[in-house]
Amino acid sequence: MSSKPTANKNNDTEPWQWGDSTWQNLVKKVRAGKSLKPKRWKNNARVAVALSFDSDHETTTLRWGDGSPGKLSQGEYGSRAAVPRIRRILRENNISASFFVPAVVAKLHPDEQRNLVNEGHEIGIHGWIHEFNSTLREADERELMLRAADVLEEITGIRPVGMRTPSWDFSQSTLSICKEMGLLYDSSLMADDEPYELLEDGEPTGVIELPVEWIRDDAPYLMMDRATGLRPYTSPNSVLEIFKSEFDGAFKEGGLFLLTLHPHISGHRSRIVILEELIDYIKSFPDVWFATHAEIAQFCKEQL
């Protein structure tokens, strides 16, 4: 396994020994800038809903250099069984969503990506092989992001406009690479509930952040790892109640509700009910705008 990323990897001193300038420079490298929460959303909607799916599939095994057929099959389930269920639910509810796809997954399952695009969904960058950005040299991170964008464009016919870093691992170099690539948005950071503009070294970048949160992600509640003995488990009904409460808060505040699901985690028979019942619940409210991340980021861009 890769070593834990650390901001102190190039510094011989301990953090408690740092001068003020050291920690200040680390903190201010990437910060939240101007809030881009509008007074009302598109079509005068009260709340915006962004459903997203991180199609990690086999790459959560491959990124470790692991070729275990058992582990790989768990990821294959995401494409073989779960994504078709998710597509059906979205189609029946006339909802467009965003799928963040590692390039290796896109190459393994190209028809999956083409079908999603043909049905009106967005494909976003999600690394090459679900690598950890914080463990990479800047040159390697840049090359992988550029190659990933090229692969997604080649397969889908559409150049991605947004990204979500694998495991939400955003390095000190990631934002500058986003700017270099001309990306509209990122969706990996957690400084707010609402969209905001990203600052780099205190300067506005024009890159929109659509913030994520582990509270609105299925993995902390439902994922297990047999190798480490990690067995977090929350019942699907309890996860659904948490997500409903998060939506309630977004509706009350007139804000953004952004949800992250993983097909190989939430696409199982006993868990797909989370998505189905959550959509039914959200649609029972008036003035809701379901949109892709790209659509929401573009709307927010107009607020700058």
JOHUPE-V759669 format. One record per residue. N is the residue number from 0. RES is the residue in one small letter. BURIAL is I if it has 9 or more other ideal C-beta (glycine too) atoms within 8 Angstrom, else O. Layout:
BEGIN
N/RES/BURIAL
N/RES/BURIAL
END
This chain:
BEGIN
0/m/O
1/s/O
2/s/O
3/k/O
4/p/I
5/t/O
6/a/O
7/n/O
8/k/O
9/n/O
10/n/O
11/d/O
12/t/O
13/e/O
14/p/O
15/w/O
16/q/O
17/w/I
18/g/O
19/d/O
20/s/O
21/t/I
22/w/I
23/q/O
24/n/O
25/l/I
26/v/O
27/k/I
28/k/I
29/v/I
30/r/I
31/a/I
32/g/I
33/k/O
34/s/O
35/l/I
36/k/O
37/p/O
38/k/O
39/r/O
40/w/I
41/k/I
42/n/O
43/n/O
44/a/I
45/r/I
46/v/I
47/a/I
48/v/I
49/a/I
50/l/I
51/s/I
52/f/I
53/d/I
54/s/I
55/d/I
56/h/I
57/e/I
58/t/I
59/t/I
60/t/I
61/l/I
62/r/I
63/w/O
64/g/O
65/d/O
66/g/O
67/s/O
68/p/O
69/g/O
70/k/I
71/l/I
72/s/O
73/q/I
74/g/I
75/e/I
76/y/I
77/g/I
78/s/I
79/r/O
80/a/I
81/a/I
82/v/I
83/p/O
84/r/I
85/i/I
86/r/I
87/r/O
88/i/I
89/l/I
90/r/O
91/e/O
92/n/O
93/n/O
94/i/O
95/s/I
96/a/I
97/s/I
98/f/I
99/f/I
100/v/I
101/p/I
102/a/I
103/v/I
104/v/I
105/a/I
106/k/I
107/l/I
108/h/I
109/p/I
110/d/O
111/e/I
112/q/I
113/r/I
114/n/I
115/l/I
116/v/I
117/n/O
118/e/I
119/g/O
120/h/I
121/e/I
122/i/I
123/g/I
124/i/I
125/h/I
126/g/I
127/w/I
128/i/I
129/h/I
130/e/I
131/f/I
132/n/I
133/s/O
134/t/O
135/l/I
136/r/O
137/e/I
138/a/O
139/d/O
140/e/I
141/r/I
142/e/O
143/l/I
144/m/I
145/l/I
146/r/I
147/a/I
148/a/I
149/d/O
150/v/I
151/l/I
152/e/I
153/e/O
154/i/I
155/t/I
156/g/O
157/i/O
158/r/O
159/p/I
160/v/I
161/g/I
162/m/I
163/r/I
164/t/I
165/p/I
166/s/O
167/w/I
168/d/I
169/f/I
170/s/I
171/q/O
172/s/I
173/t/I
174/l/I
175/s/O
176/i/I
177/c/I
178/k/I
179/e/O
180/m/I
181/g/O
182/l/I
183/l/I
184/y/I
185/d/I
186/s/I
187/s/I
188/l/I
189/m/O
190/a/O
191/d/I
192/d/I
193/e/I
194/p/I
195/y/I
196/e/I
197/l/I
198/l/I
199/e/I
200/d/O
201/g/O
202/e/O
203/p/O
204/t/I
205/g/O
206/v/I
207/i/I
208/e/I
209/l/I
210/p/I
211/v/I
212/e/I
213/w/O
214/i/O
215/r/I
216/d/I
217/d/I
218/a/I
219/p/O
220/y/I
221/l/I
222/m/I
223/m/O
224/d/O
225/r/O
226/a/O
227/t/O
228/g/O
229/l/O
230/r/O
231/p/I
232/y/O
233/t/O
234/s/O
235/p/I
236/n/O
237/s/I
238/v/I
239/l/I
240/e/O
241/i/I
242/f/I
243/k/I
244/s/O
245/e/I
246/f/I
247/d/O
248/g/I
249/a/I
250/f/I
251/k/O
252/e/O
253/g/I
254/g/I
255/l/I
256/f/I
257/l/I
258/l/I
259/t/I
260/l/I
261/h/I
262/p/I
263/h/I
264/i/I
265/s/I
266/g/I
267/h/I
268/r/O
269/s/O
270/r/I
271/i/I
272/v/I
273/i/I
274/l/I
275/e/I
276/e/I
277/l/I
278/i/I
279/d/O
280/y/I
281/i/I
282/k/O
283/s/O
284/f/I
285/p/O
286/d/O
287/v/I
288/w/I
289/f/O
290/a/I
291/t/I
292/h/I
293/a/I
294/e/I
295/i/I
296/a/I
297/q/I
298/f/I
299/c/I
300/k/I
301/e/O
302/q/O
303/l/O
END
